[in-house]
Structures are given as C-alpha cells and as structure tokens.
C-alpha cells in the first residue's frame, strides 16, 4: 500500500467517522483534501512503516483531544486490508505497519508501469511557458546561465511528468544598447584598437571579429574599409541610427547570428532543446510593442508626462511608475518586457496559461514592475506570471575559486565546465541545489569516482543494479515464482518504503518548481539500495567458515541473506529491478544518463 493509498483511506475513514457521529464537531467540509493529508515515514522503523498526524490535524475542529480522535481512526485502519497493525503514540500520532505483501505491492506497480511510475496528470490542461537562460548574444554562456540551463530543462521535464504542456523558450536580447556595445567591441578588435570602456572583452571577441572579416571577404565585402563615420545609411540604403556607422552595422549584422549559432550549439551539447527561440527585435518589427502600449492605454494605465510615455505601474503595486517611451522617442527596455509578456499570453500557437521567468540574482529589482504589468493586463500575479530568481555559482578547484575560460576572459563558460567534468556531472551538480541558494561547484569532486561525488553515487547504484541483473541471468534466476511477501527484512522494507515515496515526491517537485528534490530523492534511494545490496543477496553465495562458526540464529539469518530460496531470490530480483527503473527515470528527469556499467 502506497502513501497515496493510505492518504485516500484515511480521508475515507474521516468522512465515515463524521457520518457515524464519532468525530465530535467535525463536519465533512472541514476535512482537508487528500493531497493535504500527510503520511510520513517514521524516523524509527520500530514505530511502523508509516505514520499519520490526522488526529492532531483535526482535533481542534472536532472539539476533541487528539488521542481521543486518534483511537477510532486507528480502529478503522486496523480493519483495512493490507494493514498488519496500528497503534496510537505520543500526543496522537497514528503508527501503521503494513503486512509484507501489501508493502511489496509497489514493486509490481513499478515493474508494470516502468518509467511511467509516479507520473501523473495533475497539472494537465495547462500550458506553461518556461523561459530560461536567455543570455545576450554578445558572448558564450557563462556559469550563471549554465545553472539555469540545467535547472530550467530539469524543471521542464518534471512539469511534463506531472501532465503539464511545457514550452521551453529562449529570449534573445538582440535589440538595444548591449548589441551596440558588442558591435563597437568587434570593430575595435578588428582594427587592433583598445576595447571601449563599456565593451566586451575576451579572446572570443578577437575570434568573432576575424570570422566576420573572413565571411565578409568571401562575400566580396571589404568590411574594414566601410565608413566608420556615425550616421549615414547601411548597405541596403536604410538610414542608420545616430551614433552608428556602416562598418559597425556590418559587424553587428554578421556577428550576432554567429553568437546565436554558438549558443544554440552549446545548448544542444548540454542536452537542452528549446521549443521557441524568440528574438526581442521581432517585437519592434512586428508592431507588438505598439499594440501592447495601446492595450494598456485602453485599460487606463498609460499617461504622458515630461515629454515621455509612462506606465502607471503604481496602480498595481509597484513602488514607482515606469517610463516606456523616453522623451527622445526611443523605447525604454521595459517596453519590450511588456510586449513580450502580452505575446506569450496571446500568441496563436501554445498561448501560455502560466508564464514562468527564470532570472538571475541581479534581476530581483524587476519583480515589482513585472508583477504590476501582469496585473495591468488583467492577469493574476504569482499565478499567470511566476518569477524565479537564481543565485550565484562559484566554481572551485583545490578549495579556491577558479576563472578558467581562455575565450571569455575572467569567467567560466558552459563549454569550460563540460570540458572539465562532462555533461552528466555538470547538469546534476547544478540541478541538485535549490536555485534560491548560492552553490559551489567543486571540480575535483565532480571528476572523482567516489561515493562523495553525488552523481557518481547515484549512477553507480543504477550500474550496480544492472550488474545484479547480469549475475542473476548467469545463475538462471528470473522473476518467475517470486513471492513478494518474502521481502520481509529490515533492508527490504527500507527500499520498499523509498520506492513508495517516489510518486508523491515527483508531484511535490512539480508543484514547488523544485527539480532539486528529485536529485535529493535519488541520493536517498541510492543510499538505501547500496545498504540493501551489502546485506541481501539475489544470487546465492556460499557461507564462509567464520560465518559457519556463529550461533544458530546468526547462521540462519546469513543463510537466508546469502543463499535465498528461489521464491525469495526472484522477489529480490524484482525489487532490484524496480530500483533500477526508478533511478533511471529520475536521472532522465535531470537530463543525466543512467549507465549500465561503471
């Protein structure tokens, strides 16, 4: 019997007790929904397989003492099929012990459902637009963006496992001052000049500048001899903006797609595949910005002051109103944010019910204005718009921070990290920590093949389970004839309990937008499995002399552990395979491979 099944049983008993008049003043409408009824694993296994605090949760509403309410709950639970015993403990905890067959039923469920075990559709019917990474196309993806790549893609997989339709989206900031600074940096590099004070530095700038020159030359364009005078027209005769030049425009036009291509390739190599690559510039070219402003104006949230156009964001909780069209006629950056959110909610293909933004720590100050904008469009902040703020990543080696990029200067890039530790270790290490907290990445640890390395520890559990399968096949042991009631040792019970917790954990990880919980679960399951592997056997192993000299009880326990009868060996093989399936499914949600040999 799973924790979910126990929660449903406890809920049914609560309603029955109300109907029978055994629950004091409690009424049906005061009983929480099933998902709010917690069934937990006791810290001390002697207290049972599972525990419920339902009596303590409802005692005040019932006008009863918790222990007095717990007694009728315990009596009803004791009559249920699959429950061996029930006791009331402490102030009103209900401790439940399952019979062996009921506890082991999770094994057949896992083997029957395979990788689908634990998946559900409780987030079904909603389209979640998940925007993450979204680094400017002015350089390689740095370590902060790499964290969002690992966390964002893992989060998307977890949300899909809970039934949601997820649109993975990358927003290219290809409009505005950062692109101008990029172009200026390239022109300076191409002429061997010092990088502008506000420009981009690193060997990659020289590399991209050289590639632009070579590409232009192949097209018959001598880019270095194009006019560097501000203003004028571009190669197609279109007027250039003030402070621009034909040469800078040519570098911009050719270099930005090169950076797009690099970013796409880095994401692909990191096993992150986006559904939508959205270009900020399209918001201006397609008139989306004007339409968004017109929409807000019609809603009464746009006004003019000091020659500028303002968004009255204080009407919706922001600390001050925001300029969206400056007095010089140029759009403020926030204008694109407004248009982009409106586009997500109303686009023809997969409009977002929920727009989730994954932003860096330096964007915390944007939350107020973003939520105000959401409310101005008639949406619910925190519901239709959700903003997740990620914290910093420190890369460590020999206990000291490292800056190891040859291309990008004094930063660590996604390609640097993958080259140092591989995709599996990079993704797992970044996804296993709550994005709300800073994280230190220890390169020495992640490159090691020891139990201290979390990804190795989990992957080794999967490889070990695969090895058990190979040994069992060599010994002629299959699932046939398995008696799951014989999974009755303490080690068996710990593994069974860990497996039973996977569905609830997966659901919670989706609701809380917390893929790191999947990693923590896998590490706990791996630890439980490794302990089980060390004390139980699937394939018989002869007793050694020292073991034979122990007392009868110890020898009998060793005989069962190391030389299980066929029905027990087959049952343990099933348990082994259930663990293998769940670990592989969990690793897949984190975008990490499950090796069969290590």
C-alpha positions in Angstrom: 0.0 0.0 0.0 1.5 3.3 -1.1 1.4 6.6 0.9 -1.1 8.0 -1.5 -3.4 5.0 -1.0 -3.1 5.4 2.8 -4.0 9.1 2.5 -7.1 8.2 0.5 -8.0 5.5 3.1 -7.5 8.0 5.9 -9.7 10.5 4.1 -12.5 8.0 3.6 -12.3 7.0 7.3 -12.6 10.6 8.4 -15.8 11.0 6.4 -17.1 7.7 7.8 -16.4 8.8 11.4 -18.3 12.0 10.7 -21.3 10.0 9.4 -21.2 7.7 12.4 -21.0 10.6 14.9 -17.6 9.5 16.2 -15.7 12.7 15.3 -17.2 15.2 17.7 -18.0 18.6 16.0 -16.1 17.7 12.8 -18.0 18.1 9.5 -17.2 16.9 6.0 -16.3 20.4 4.8 -13.7 20.7 7.5 -11.8 17.6 6.3 -8.8 18.6 4.2 -8.4 17.3 0.6 -6.5 14.1 0.2 -3.3 15.9 -1.0 -3.3 17.8 2.3 -3.3 14.6 4.4 0.3 13.8 5.2 1.5 10.3 5.5 5.1 10.2 6.7 7.9 7.7 7.2 8.7 7.4 10.9 12.4 8.1 11.8 12.4 4.9 14.0 11.3 1.8 12.0 10.2 0.2 15.2 7.2 2.7 15.1 5.9 1.2 11.9 6.1 1.7 8.2 4.1 4.9 8.0 2.6 7.5 10.4 -0.3 10.0 10.2 -1.0 13.1 12.3 -4.6 13.3 11.1 -6.0 13.2 14.6 -3.8 16.1 15.7 -4.7 18.0 12.5 -8.4 17.7 13.1 -8.7 17.6 16.9 -9.4 21.3 17.4 -12.0 21.3 14.6 -13.6 18.3 16.2 -13.5 19.7 19.7 -11.7 16.5 20.9 -8.4 15.6 22.4 -6.0 14.3 19.7 -5.6 10.9 21.3 -9.4 10.5 21.7 -9.9 11.2 18.0 -6.9 9.0 17.0 -8.5 5.9 18.6 -11.4 5.5 16.2 -9.1 6.2 13.3 -6.7 3.5 14.5 -9.5 1.0 15.0 -10.8 1.6 11.4 -7.4 1.4 9.9 -6.6 -1.9 11.7 -9.6 -3.4 9.8 -8.3 -2.4 6.4 -6.8 -5.0 4.0 -3.0 -4.9 3.8 -2.5 -3.4 7.3 -0.9 -5.6 9.9 -1.2 -3.4 12.9 -2.0 0.2 14.1 -1.1 2.0 17.3 -1.7 5.4 18.8 1.5 7.0 20.1 2.5 10.2 21.9 0.1 13.1 21.7 -1.9 11.4 18.9 0.3 10.1 16.1 -1.1 7.0 14.4 1.6 4.5 13.5 0.8 2.0 10.8 2.6 -1.3 10.0 1.8 -2.9 6.6 1.8 -6.7 6.0 4.7 -7.8 3.8 2.7 -8.4 0.7 1.0 -5.0 0.9 4.3 -3.2 1.4 5.8 -5.0 -1.5 3.0 -4.3 -3.9 4.8 -1.2 -5.0 7.4 -3.5 -6.7 4.9 -5.0 -9.2 3.5 -1.5 -9.8 6.9 -0.2 -10.8 7.6 -3.2 -13.0 4.2 -2.9 -14.6 4.4 0.9 -15.3 8.1 1.2 -15.9 9.4 4.7 -16.4 5.8 6.0 -16.2 5.6 5.0 -12.5 4.9 8.1 -10.4 4.0 10.2 -13.4 0.6 11.9 -13.2 -1.6 14.5 -14.9 -2.5 16.8 -12.0 -1.0 19.7 -13.9 -2.8 18.6 -17.1 -4.8 21.1 -19.2 -2.3 23.9 -18.6 0.4 25.3 -20.9 3.4 26.6 -19.0 5.8 28.8 -20.9 9.2 28.3 -19.2 11.7 30.9 -20.3 15.3 30.3 -19.1 18.9 31.1 -19.8 18.1 33.9 -22.3 21.7 35.2 -22.3 22.5 38.1 -24.5 24.1 37.1 -27.9 27.2 39.0 -27.0 29.4 36.1 -25.8 29.4 32.5 -24.6 27.0 31.2 -21.9 28.6 31.9 -18.5 28.3 29.7 -15.4 25.1 31.5 -14.2 23.3 30.8 -17.5 24.7 27.2 -17.3 22.9 26.8 -14.0 19.6 28.0 -15.5 20.1 25.6 -18.4 20.4 22.6 -16.0 17.7 23.8 -13.7 15.3 25.0 -16.4 15.5 21.9 -18.5 15.1 19.7 -15.5 12.2 21.7 -14.3 10.5 21.4 -17.7 10.9 17.6 -17.6 9.5 17.5 -14.1 6.5 19.6 -15.0 5.8 17.4 -18.1 6.0 14.4 -15.8 3.1 16.0 -13.9 1.0 16.4 -17.0 1.7 20.0 -17.9 2.3 21.1 -21.5 5.6 23.0 -21.3 7.0 25.4 -23.9 10.8 25.8 -23.4 11.7 29.3 -24.6 14.9 31.2 -25.1 14.6 35.0 -25.4 17.4 36.6 -27.5 18.1 40.2 -26.4 19.1 41.2 -29.9 17.8 44.8 -29.7 19.3 47.7 -27.8 22.5 49.1 -26.3 24.2 45.7 -25.4 24.3 44.8 -29.1 25.7 48.2 -29.9 28.5 47.7 -27.3 29.1 44.3 -28.8 29.5 45.7 -32.3 31.8 48.5 -31.1 34.0 45.9 -29.4 34.3 43.9 -32.5 35.2 46.9 -34.7 37.9 47.9 -32.2 39.3 44.4 -32.1 39.3 44.2 -35.9 41.4 47.3 -36.1 43.7 46.3 -33.2 42.4 49.1 -31.0 41.7 49.1 -27.3 38.3 47.8 -26.3 35.8 50.5 -25.4 35.3 51.1 -21.7 31.8 49.8 -21.8 32.7 47.0 -24.3 33.1 43.2 -24.2 36.5 41.7 -23.6 37.9 38.2 -24.1 39.7 36.2 -26.8 36.3 35.3 -28.3 35.9 39.0 -29.4 39.0 38.7 -31.5 37.9 35.4 -32.8 34.4 36.6 -33.8 35.9 39.8 -35.4 38.2 37.6 -37.5 35.3 35.4 -38.6 33.3 38.4 -39.6 36.2 39.7 -41.7 36.6 36.4 -43.4 32.9 35.9 -44.1 32.5 39.4 -45.4 35.6 38.9 -47.6 34.1 35.7 -49.0 31.0 37.7 -49.9 33.1 40.4 -51.6 32.8 43.0 -48.8 35.9 44.7 -47.5 34.3 45.3 -44.1 37.4 47.1 -42.7 37.1 49.8 -45.3 33.4 50.6 -44.8 32.7 54.1 -43.4 33.2 54.4 -39.7 31.5 57.8 -39.6 28.4 57.9 -37.4 25.1 58.1 -39.2 24.6 57.6 -42.9 22.9 54.6 -44.4 23.6 50.8 -44.4 24.4 48.6 -47.3 20.7 48.4 -48.3 20.2 52.2 -48.2 18.4 52.2 -44.9 19.2 55.1 -42.6 21.4 54.2 -39.6 20.7 55.4 -36.1 22.6 58.3 -34.6 25.9 57.2 -33.2 26.1 54.2 -35.6 28.2 53.6 -38.7 28.0 51.4 -41.7 31.0 49.4 -40.6 29.6 48.8 -37.1 26.3 47.8 -38.7 28.1 45.2 -40.9 29.8 43.7 -37.9 26.6 43.6 -36.0 24.7 42.0 -38.9 27.2 39.2 -39.3 28.4 38.7 -35.7 25.1 38.4 -33.9 24.0 35.3 -35.9 27.4 33.8 -35.2 26.8 34.1 -31.5 23.2 32.7 -31.9 24.7 29.7 -33.6 27.3 29.2 -30.8 24.6 29.5 -28.1 22.3 27.0 -29.9 25.2 24.5 -30.2 26.2 24.9 -26.6 22.6 24.2 -25.5 22.3 21.2 -27.8 25.5 19.7 -26.4 24.2 20.3 -22.9 21.0 18.3 -23.8 18.8 21.4 -23.7 16.4 21.7 -26.6 14.2 24.8 -26.8 10.8 24.8 -28.5 10.9 28.6 -29.2 13.9 30.8 -29.9 12.3 34.3 -29.5 14.0 37.4 -30.8 13.4 40.6 -29.0 13.9 42.6 -32.2 10.7 40.9 -33.6 8.6 42.7 -31.0 9.5 46.0 -32.6 9.5 44.8 -36.2 6.1 43.1 -35.9 4.4 46.1 -34.0 4.0 44.1 -30.8 5.4 46.9 -28.7 2.9 49.5 -30.1 0.0 47.0 -29.6 0.9 46.3 -26.0 1.1 50.0 -25.2 -2.2 50.6 -26.9 -3.7 47.8 -24.9 -2.5 49.3 -21.6 -3.6 52.8 -22.7 -7.1 51.5 -23.3 -7.1 50.0 -19.8 -6.2 53.4 -18.3 -2.6 52.6 -17.3 -0.7 54.8 -19.8 -0.1 58.6 -19.4 2.2 61.3 -20.8 4.5 63.4 -18.7 7.6 65.5 -19.3 7.6 64.5 -23.0 7.7 60.8 -22.1 5.2 58.0 -22.1 4.7 56.3 -18.7 3.2 53.1 -17.4 1.2 53.7 -14.2 2.6 50.6 -12.5 1.9 52.1 -9.0 -1.8 51.4 -9.8 -0.8 47.7 -9.5 1.5 47.7 -6.5 4.9 48.8 -8.0 6.9 51.3 -6.0 7.1 53.9 -8.8 5.7 54.4 -12.3 7.9 53.3 -15.3 8.9 55.2 -18.4 8.3 53.1 -21.5 8.9 55.7 -24.3 11.6 58.2 -23.4 11.4 61.9 -24.2 13.8 61.4 -27.1 11.3 59.0 -28.7 13.3 55.8 -28.0 11.7 52.9 -26.2 12.8 52.1 -22.7 13.9 48.5 -22.2 10.7 47.8 -20.2 8.6 48.4 -23.3 9.9 45.1 -24.7 9.1 43.3 -21.4 5.5 44.5 -21.6 5.1 43.4 -25.2 6.8 40.1 -24.6 4.5 39.1 -21.7 1.5 40.0 -23.8 2.8 38.0 -26.7 3.3 34.9 -24.5 -0.3 35.1 -23.2 -1.9 35.7 -26.6 0.1 34.1 -29.3 -1.7 31.8 -31.7 0.4 28.7 -31.0 0.5 27.4 -27.4 -0.5 30.6 -25.6 0.7 30.5 -22.0 -1.6 29.9 -19.1 1.4 30.5 -16.9 4.5 32.4 -17.9 7.5 31.4 -15.8 10.5 33.6 -15.9 13.8 32.3 -14.6 16.0 35.3 -13.9 19.4 35.9 -12.3 20.1 37.4 -8.9 20.7 40.8 -10.4 17.1 41.0 -11.6 15.5 40.9 -8.2 14.5 44.5 -8.5 12.5 43.8 -11.6 9.9 41.7 -9.8 7.6 44.6 -8.7 7.3 46.2 -12.1 6.8 42.8 -13.8 4.0 41.7 -11.5 2.4 45.2 -11.9 2.5 44.7 -15.6 0.9 41.3 -15.2 -1.9 42.7 -13.1 -2.4 45.6 -15.6 -3.3 43.1 -18.3 -6.0 41.7 -16.0 -3.9 38.6 -15.0 -3.1 37.3 -11.6 0.5 37.9 -10.4 2.0 34.8 -8.9 -0.4 32.7 -10.9 -0.3 33.7 -14.6 3.2 35.2 -14.1 5.8 33.4 -11.9 9.3 34.7 -11.4 12.1 32.5 -10.1 15.3 34.2 -9.0 18.5 32.1 -9.2 21.6 32.7 -7.0 25.3 32.8 -7.9 27.5 29.9 -8.8 31.1 29.6 -7.6 33.5 27.2 -9.4 36.1 25.8 -7.1 39.3 23.8 -7.6 41.7 22.8 -4.8 39.4 24.8 -2.5 39.9 28.1 -4.4 37.6 29.9 -6.9 38.7 29.4 -10.5 38.4 31.5 -13.6 39.4 29.1 -16.4 38.0 30.5 -19.6 40.5 31.1 -22.4 37.9 32.6 -24.7 35.7 34.7 -22.4 38.3 36.2 -20.1 37.6 36.2 -16.4 34.5 34.0 -16.4 33.6 30.3 -16.6 31.5 29.3 -19.6 29.2 26.3 -20.2 31.8 24.8 -22.6 34.5 25.1 -19.9 32.5 23.3 -17.3 31.5 20.5 -19.7 35.1 20.0 -20.8 36.2 19.8 -17.2 33.7 17.3 -15.8 31.3 16.2 -18.5 27.6 16.9 -19.2 26.3 14.4 -16.6 28.3 15.8 -13.7 27.7 19.4 -14.8 24.0 19.1 -15.1 23.5 17.1 -12.0 25.6 19.3 -9.8 23.8 22.5 -10.9 20.3 21.0 -10.7 20.7 19.3 -7.3 20.8 22.5 -5.3 17.8 24.8 -4.8 18.2 27.6 -7.3 17.4 30.1 -4.4 20.7 29.4 -2.8 24.3 30.0 -4.0 26.2 26.9 -5.0 29.9 25.9 -5.0 30.9 23.6 -7.8 33.9 21.5 -6.8 35.7 20.4 -10.0 37.9 17.9 -8.2 34.9 16.3 -6.5 32.8 16.1 -9.7 35.7 14.5 -11.6 36.2 11.8 -8.9 34.8 8.3 -8.9 34.0 8.1 -5.2 30.8 8.0 -3.1 31.4 11.6 -2.1 30.6 12.6 -5.7 26.7 12.7 -5.7 26.2 12.0 -9.4 28.7 9.1 -9.3 26.9 7.7 -6.2 23.5 7.7 -7.9 24.8 6.4 -11.3 26.7 3.7 -9.6 23.5 2.4 -7.9 22.0 2.0 -11.4 25.1 0.3 -12.7 25.2 -2.0 -9.7 21.5 -2.9 -10.2 22.3 -3.7 -13.9 25.2 -5.9 -12.7 22.9 -7.8 -10.4 20.6 -8.5 -13.4 23.6 -9.9 -15.4 24.7 -12.1 -12.5 21.1 -13.3 -11.9 20.8 -14.2 -15.6 24.0 -16.2 -15.4 22.6 -18.1 -12.4 19.3 -18.7 -14.1 17.3 -16.5 -11.7 14.3 -14.7 -13.2 11.1 -13.0 -11.8 9.2 -16.3 -12.2 8.0 -17.8 -8.9 8.7 -14.6 -6.9 6.9 -14.3 -3.6 6.9 -10.6 -2.7 5.7 -11.4 0.9 9.3 -12.7 1.4 10.6 -9.2 1.2 10.4 -9.0 4.9 13.8 -8.0 6.2 14.6 -4.5 7.5 16.7 -3.7 4.5 13.9 -4.9 2.1 11.5 -2.7 4.0 13.6 0.4 3.7 14.0 0.0 -0.1 10.2 -0.6 -0.5 9.4 2.5 1.5 11.8 4.6 -0.6 10.2 3.4 -3.8 6.7 4.1 -2.5 7.6 7.7 -1.8 8.5 8.5 -5.5 5.1 9.4 -6.8 4.4 12.0 -4.0 7.9 13.4 -4.3 7.6 13.8 -8.1 4.2 15.6 -7.6 5.7 17.9 -5.0 8.7 18.7 -7.1 6.4 19.9 -9.9 4.2 22.0 -7.6 7.1 23.7 -5.9 9.1 24.1 -9.2 11.9 22.3 -7.4 13.8 19.8 -9.5 16.5 19.6 -6.9 14.1 17.5 -4.8 14.4 14.8 -7.5 18.2 14.7 -7.0 17.9 14.5 -3.2 15.4 11.6 -3.6 17.7 9.8 -5.9 20.6 10.1 -3.5 18.4 8.8 -0.6 17.2 5.9 -2.8 20.7 5.1 -3.9 21.9 5.1 -0.3 19.1 2.8 0.8 19.9 0.5 -2.2 23.6 0.3 -1.5 22.9 -0.7 2.1 20.4 -3.3 0.9 23.0 -4.7 -1.7 25.6 -5.1 1.1 23.3 -7.3 3.3 21.0 -9.1 1.0 21.6 -11.4 -1.9 19.8 -12.2 -5.1 22.4 -14.7 -6.4 23.3 -17.3 -3.8 26.8 -17.1 -2.2 28.4 -19.9 -0.2 28.9 -19.2 3.5 32.5 -18.8 4.7 34.0 -20.6 7.7 33.8 -17.7 10.1 30.1 -17.3 9.4 29.6 -21.0 9.9 31.0 -20.7 13.4 28.4 -18.2 14.5 25.4 -19.1 16.6 22.4 -20.8 15.0 20.2 -17.7 14.8 23.0 -15.7 13.1 23.8 -18.5 10.7 20.1 -18.8 9.7 20.0 -15.1 9.0 23.1 -15.3 6.9 21.7 -18.4 5.1 18.6 -16.5 4.1 20.5 -13.4 3.1 23.3 -15.1 1.2 21.5 -18.3 0.0 17.9 -17.2 -0.6 15.4 -19.8 -1.6 14.2 -19.4 -5.3 11.0 -17.5 -4.4 12.9 -15.0 -2.2 15.7 -14.7 -4.8 13.2 -13.9 -7.5 11.4 -11.4 -5.3 14.7 -9.7 -4.5 15.5 -9.6 -8.2 12.1 -7.8 -8.8 13.0 -5.3 -6.0 16.4 -4.8 -7.6 14.8 -4.1 -11.0 12.2 -1.7 -9.5 15.1 0.4 -8.0 16.9 0.4 -11.4 13.8 1.6 -13.2 13.1 4.5 -10.7 16.7 5.6 -10.7 16.9 5.7 -14.5 13.6 7.6 -14.6 14.8 10.1 -12.1 18.1 10.7 -13.7 16.3 11.2 -17.0 14.3 14.0 -15.5 17.6 15.7 -14.7 18.9 15.1 -18.2 21.6 12.7 -16.8 22.4 9.3 -18.3 21.9 6.1 -16.4 25.0 3.9 -17.2 24.8 0.1 -17.2 28.4 -0.3 -16.3 30.9 1.9 -14.4 
